[in-house]
Amino acid sequence: MTLDHITVEGKRVDIRWKKWLGKLHEGYAKGGEYIAPTVGRPRISIMTSQPLRAQRATMVHELLHHCVELSGLKVPKKDEEAFCDAVDSWLTLILRENPKLVEFLTEVP
Ligand SMILES: [Zn+2]
């Protein structure tokens, strides 16, 4: 994958693509990982051995964590996780199903 970073307001967030990211506490494979700027150099890692559809939803999931972080919203970690879990697949689906929406959002006037 050639996407090695994104920027948010010009600030870089590194993107790492890894075959394996370890397991979650529940024993499931960890699909993604987010390192917040308050912890270190901002970074999103995506596990490439999961299906592409899951990689895409994971990317959106980790980006949502970044949005929560940047917003300064203080919510319990479990609530933030529930929010990101609830929204990631739907937002990915909406963006994929509506290329004109993506064009509207990204078009430079
Ligand atoms: Zn998460």
Residues whose N, C-alpha, C, O or C-beta is under 5 A from the ligand:
A	BS01	ZN	E81 C84
